[in-house]
Amino acid sequence: MSTASILPAGARANRKRSIRRLAAWLAAHASDPRAALWLVTGFAAVHAALWTVILVNLKTGQDIHMDVAEAFGWGQKFLLGYGKHPPLSGWVAGVWFMIFPVADWATYALAMATLGCGLVICWLIALRVVDHRRAFLVVVMLALYPIFNFKGFKYNPDLLQLVTLPLVVLAFLDAFEKRSVKSGLWLGLAGALALMTKYWALTVIGAVGLAALIHPARLQFLRSPAPWVAIATLAVAMIPHFTWLMQVNFAPLTYAGESYYSIADRTEIDNLALGYIGHNLALLALPVALAGLALSWPSRWRKSFAFWLRGANSGVQTSQALNVWVIQAVLAIGPPLGAVIFQIYIKTDWGIPLFFLVPLALIAVPRLRVRQIALLRMVASWFLLTLAVLAASPKIVAYEVSQHRNEGASFRARSELARELTTEWHARFHSRLPVVAAYDDIGQPVTFYSPDHPAALTPDEPWSSGLTSLDEAKRSGFIGICETGDWKLEKCEAWMKQHAANGERVVITTRRFFQGTAGAATAWNVIIVPPAK
């Protein structure tokens, strides 16, 4: 027997009235142009705050991901590029840690603040296509999309693209509508910001270009100054970075070519592409399924399709919706298809910034009916799921640590190693530790966790970050680190023998404890090279 059936009729009626009033209040605020901005920004801020707390809980006992530590290291100097990638993610991290302490929680707050900004920008995109009610529904769907919550823990260029790529789409929709010099200027600047985050932004820039060419109103757009001003602005804005690229002999392209290689095995390519598609579709399943439930409650499932599509053709600007559908289709199909055709490696993480338009593309179906109650159901789903994860997070982390504390880089005691190395350096030289030489999975976390935040030098890396150099390291002195048992140990030791022959060799063992339980001990071969006299 259901709870509703045992309640008195008056109580059931009062509960229904309360729900209807709450749904009406939410819909009214979501639909009011002034109130909607505060509603969406407030929702994004609460989402970011709650998930920061959740991530701090879930990541207890682990060090931050090396990508996050790398972004922190880049932010120590504001350069025009950092070897692997363009500079924007490093600049953002640099500014962030001028304000916030260098602590684990601040990295998760940075990731969530980035995603919170992405939610607001996606709402602004949705307002170009659908009415305010639908636009708010899109935001809540994105908040339920795992990329915008638990999978968004890792701040790096991929995550920052969830700000810069939506900005490109927003600027394009604005330019396509206004066709003015000013709108073209903003589109060019948005494209430059996206490229300064990661060159993967070319996928969105290409998708935007295809949408403009496919649209029935393409001639009006192409005859306006907007696209040509955008191209000129993009080219001019990228000149400083392109100059840097030439100075470093196009190091990021070398990195991409060596890290994401061509694959001759057709079966492997097909499997990677299928895995990429399956992974990203699976991540979209939750928000799409919950939106389906919100739009058509189970009692209406028999006629759900007819119910969803009942109503007037209103609330959607079909011209702009066409642009969104084309852009999202190109972003969904283009990368895996390109990987299969050109036989290159495709990584599932590359899909992180490419599916943010899926909720809008679905909600922009012109005859889809979005009732007031649908918004309340979606917000309730988000709130209950978020609170459930928050409540369960201590048990989740206890299970994770018990299962994985003896494996995985994030569970090795690298933060303890960083503090121990800093103490060893200070005891010998009474000065700041300037450089750590190690592979990224060790060196970058040491840069973050050491109180001195030394520059990281990666042995034999052809795409140097530019934060230091081998010559500078030898002049200032450095600490080299090789992890025993690592597959790169022989290569690491060979580099140390060549460049740190005069160093003092010590072995440091670290171990992490969690709730009184010890993790695996890790031994590190450490070479302490004194400053040049």
N, C-alpha and C positions, 0 to 999 in steps of 0.2 A: 504494500500500500504506500503510495507517495505521500510526502509531507503535506502537499497542497490538499490532498483529499481529506486529511484529518483536521485541517484548520476550519474554524467556523466560517460561514459564508461571508460575514461582515469583515473578518480579518483578511480573507482572501481578496475581497474587493478593495480594502484599504491598501493592501500590499500592491495590488495592480495599479491603483491610483498613484501611489508613491513612485512606482517604477516609471509610469507614464510621465509624471511631473519631472522626474530626474532626466528622462530621455528628452523631454521637450526643452528643459534648461540647457542640456548639453548641445542639442541641435541648434538652439537659438544662438548660443555663444559661438559655435562653429560656423554659423552662417552669417553672423554680424561682422562686417569688415574690420571694425575696430577691435571688438572683443576677440575675434579669431586669432589675431596676431599674438595677443597675450596668452590665449589658450594654447596655441601651438608651441610658443617659446617656453611656456611653463611646463607643458607636457614633456618637451625635449629635455629641459633642465632636470625634471624629476626622474625621467628615464636614465639620464646620464648619472645622476647622483646615486640612485638605487643600484645600478649595475656597477658603478665603481666599488660600492661596498661589497657587492656579491663577488666581484673579481678579486678584491683583496682577500676575502675569505677563501675563495676557491684556490688561489695561488699561494696560500700559506704553506711554508715548507719548500717552496720553489724559488729559484732565482728568476729574474725577468728574462725574457727571450733575448737572444743575442741581437736580433734586429732592432729591438728597442734600445738596447745598450749602444748599438752602432749609431742610431740616430742621435742619441745623447752626445756621443763622442764627436759626431760631425758638428753639432751645435756649439762646440767649444770655440770654433772659428767660423766666421761667416765668409765662406768661399763661394766661387761661382760654379762649383761642382765638386763631387767627392769620389771620383774614381769610378765607382759602380753606377751611380745615379746622378741626376741633376740635383740641385741644392735645396729645393723648397722644404722637403721634410726635415732636413737638418736645421734650416733657419727657424722653422716653427718650434722644433724641440729646443733650440738655443734660447729663444724668447721665453718659452714655457718655464724652463729651469732657471731663468733669471728671476722668476716670480715665485716658483714653488721649490721646495727642498728636493734634493736628490735622494728620493726614497721610492720604494716599490709602489706605494699607493699613488704617488704622483704620476707614475707612468700609466697606470690604469685610468686615472682621472683624465690624462691627456688623450688616451684612446677614446674614452667615452665623450669627452668634450668635442672631439673631432666628429664623432658620429652624431652627437646632438646638433652640431652645425649642419651636418648633412641632412638631417631630418627637416630642419627649417627650410633649407634650400629646395629640397624635394617638394615641400608644401608650396613654395613659390612657383615651382614648375607646374604643379598640379593646377594652380589657380589660372594658369594660361590655357588650360585644357578643359577643366571641369568646374562645377560650382563649388562653393565653400564647403558644403556638407560632404561631397565626395572627396574633396581635397583632404579634409581631416581624416576620413576613413583611410585614405592612402597612407597618411603619416602613421596611423596606428598599425596598419599592416606591416609597414617597414620596421616599426619598433619590435614586432614579433618575428621578423626575419632574423635568423640566427647570426647573420653577419653584423647586425646592429646591436647584438647583445653578447652572448658568451663567446662567439667566435671573433668578436671584435676586440679582444684583449691586447692584441699585438700592434702597437703603433709602429708603422713603417710606411714607405711610399704607397703600397697597395691600399692601406687604410685611408691615407690622406687623399687618395683619388676619389673617395666618397664625398669629398667637399669640392675638389676642383673639377671633376668630370660633370657632376650636376650643374656646376656654374656654367660650363660650356653649353649644356643643353638649355639652361635657362636663358643665357645670352642669345643663343640661336633662335629660340622661340620669340624672344623680344625683337630681334633683328628681322625675322621673317614677317612679323606683324607690322612693325613700324617702318622698316626699310629706310632708315635714316643714317646719316653720317655718325651721329652719336651712338646709335645702337650697334653699328658696325665696329666702332672703336671699342665698345665694351666686349663684343664678341672676340675681337683680336686679342685683347688683354686676357680674357678668360682662357683662350687657347694657349697663350704663352704661359699662364700659371699652370695649366694642366701639363704642358710639356716640361716645365721646370720641376714638376713632381716626379714624373716618370714618362719615358718615351712611349710607353704602352698607351698613352693618351691619344696616339695616332689612330687607334681603333675608333674612338668616339668622334674625333675630328673627321675621319673618313665616313663614319655613319651619318654624321650631320650633313656632310657634302652630298652623300647619296640621297638623303631625304629631301634636300633642296632640289636636286635634279629630277627626282621622281614625282614630286608634288605637282598637281595640275597648275598651280600658280607660280611655277618656276620662272617663267619669263618675267613676270612682274618683279620678282625678287632679284633675278640676275641683271635686270635693267636698272635697278636702284643702286645707289652708292654703297649700301650696307656690306655686301660680300667682298667688294674690292677694297674698301676701307679696312675690313677685318683682316684680309690677307696681308695688306701693307703693314698694319699695326702689329700683327703677329711676327712678321719678318723683322721689323725694326726692334721689337721688344726682345727678340731672341739673339740679337747681335752680340751682346756681351758673353752670353753662354756659348754661342758658336765660336767666338774667339778663344774662349777657354778650351773648348773641344779641340781646336787645332793645336793649341799649345801643349796639350797632353796626348797628342797623337790619337785622338778619338778613343780614349781608354774605356769609356762605358760600352762602346760597340765591341771592343775586344772582350770585355767581361761577358757581354751577352752572347757573343759568338762561342766563347769557350765554355760557358756555363750551361747554355741551352742549345745543345748541339743537334746536328742533323742525325737522323736515325735511318739506317738502311733497311731494317726489318719492318716490313709492311704490317705484320700482325701486331708488333709492339706499338706502332703508331696508331693503329685502329683501336687497340685496347686503351691507350692513353686518351684518345679523343672520346671514346665511349665513357671512360671513367670521369673525364671532365664534365661531360653532359650529365651523367647520372648524379654526380656529386652536387652540381648546382641545381638540378631539378629537385633533388631531395631536400635541399635547404629551403627551397621555395614552398614545399608542401605544407608546412605548418601555417604560415600566414594565409595562404590561399584557401586551405581547408576551413580555418576559423572564420574567414570572411564569408565563405559559402554558408556556414552555419548561421552567422549573424544576419545574413540577408534573407535566409529562409530557414526558420526554426524547424526542428524535426517533424512537428505536427503537420507541416506543409510540404514535406518531401514528395508526396505523391504528385503534386502539381508544381514542384519547385521551379522547373525551367520556365514554365509559363508565368509563374509569379515574378521571377526575376526580370523577365523581359516585358512585363506589363507596365504600361504608363506611356506618357508622352515622350516624344523625342526632344527632351530638354535637359539642360544642365551640362551639355557637352558642346565644345567648339570642335566640330568635326574636322575642320581644316587643320587645326593644331594637333588634334588626336591622330590624324594621319601621319604627321611628322613623328610623333611619339611611337606609333606602331612600327614605322619603318626603321627608326633608330634602334629600337629594342630588338627587332628581328635581325638586323645586321649584327648587332653586338652578341646575340645569342648564337647565331649560325656561323658568322664569319671566322672566329678564332679556331674552333675545332675543324671546320672545313679547310681552312688554310693549312692547319697542321697536317691533315691527311694529304692534301694536294702536294705540299712542298716537303713532306716527310721530315718535320721538325718536332722537337720535344714540346709538349704543352703541359703546363703545371696547373693543378686544380685551383691554386691560390690566385691565378690570373683572372679567375672569374669573380673575385671579390668585388671589384667596382663596376661590373658590367651588367648587373641584373637589377639595378635600383629602379628602373622604369617599369618592371613587370607589374607591380600592383596598380600603377596608374594606367598602364595599357589595358588591364582587365576592367578596372572601374570606369574607364572611358567608353565602354560599350554603350552606345547612345540610348538604347531603350532599357538599360538596366535600372531597376527601381531601387533607390536607397532610402529606406524609411528612417524616421528618427530613432526607433528602437535599435536599428542596426549599429549605430554609433555607440550606444550604451553597451550593447553586447560585446563589441570589439574592445572597448576600453576595459570592461570588466574582465574579459579574457586576458588582456595584457596584464592587468593589475594582479589578478589571482595567480597567473603563472609566474610573474616576477616575485611575488611574496612567497610562493611555494619554493622557488629556487633559493631565495634568500634564507628561508627557514631550514632548508635541507643542506645548505652549503657546508656547515661544519661536518656533517656526516659524509658528504661527498668528498671533501678534502681528506678526511681521515681514511676513507677507502682508497683514494688515489695514492696517498703516501704509502699505505700498507702494501699496495700492489706494485708500485713503481719506484720506491725510494732507493732501490739498488740499481736503477737503470735510468737512462735518459739524462741529457746534459743539464736540464733545469733542476734536477734533484742532486747533482753533484755539488759539493760545498765550494763553489767558486767565489761567493762573497766572503766566506771565511778566508779563502786563499788570498784574496785581494787585500784584506786587512793585515794578514800575516806578512805579506810581501812588503807592504808599506812600512810596517814596524822594522823589518829586517833592513830596509834601505836607510831609514832614519837612524838606526843604531850605528850603521857604518859611516854614513856620509853627512848626517845632520843637515840634510837638505831635502827638498821636495823630490819625490820620485817622478822623473820626467817622461820616461818611455817604457812601455811593456812590449816585448816582441813575442808574439804567439799567434796561432791561428785564431780565426774570428770567434769560434765557440768558446775560447778561453780569454783571449785578449780583450774583446769588447766588454764582457762582464767585469773584468778587472778594472778597466777604465771607469766604468760606472760606480763600482762598489769601493774602490780605493778612495780614501779621503783626499788624495792628491790629484785624482782624475788624470792619470798620465795619458799621453797620446798613444794610440795603438799602432804598432808596426807589424804588418803581416809578412812573414817570410816568403820571398820569391813571388810576390804578388805583382803582376804586370799592370794593374789598375790602381795604383796607390791613391789613397784618399787625399793626399796632399797635406795632411795634418802634421806629418813629420817625414823624415827620410832616414835612410841608413847612415848617411854621413852625419846628420844631426844627432842621431841616437848614439853614435860612437863618440861624438864630442861631449854630449851631456851625460853619457852613461845610460845603461838600461838594464832591465831584468828580462831575461828570456825564459820561456816556460814551455816544456814539452810534457804532455800527459803520458804516463806509462800505460801500456796496454792499448793505446790509441793506434788506429791503422796508419796514422800519419807520423808515428813516432820516429821511424827511421829517417824520413825526409826532414823532419824537424831537427833531429840530432845532427844531421849532415850540415844543415844551415848554421846551427850553433857552432859546430866545429870550425866552420869557415869564418864566421863573423864574430864569434865570442870566445875565441881561443884563450884570451887572457882573463876570462871571467872565473869567479869563484863558484864552484859547483856545490849545491846542497840538494837534499831531498826533503821535501815538505809533504806531510800527509795530513789531509783534512777529512773531517767526518761531520755530518750534520745530524742533529738530534731533533726529533719531532714528538712531542707529548711523551717524552721520556724514552723513546725508542730510537736506537742508533741506526743510521743509514750505512751504506757501504763506505769503506775508507777508500780514498783516492790518493795515489802517490803522484807527485809532480816533480819532474827533474827541473831544477831551477838553476839558472846561470846568472850571477850578479856581476855585471860588467861595470867597473868604476868609471867615473868621468875622466876624460883625457886631461893630462896635466898641461 
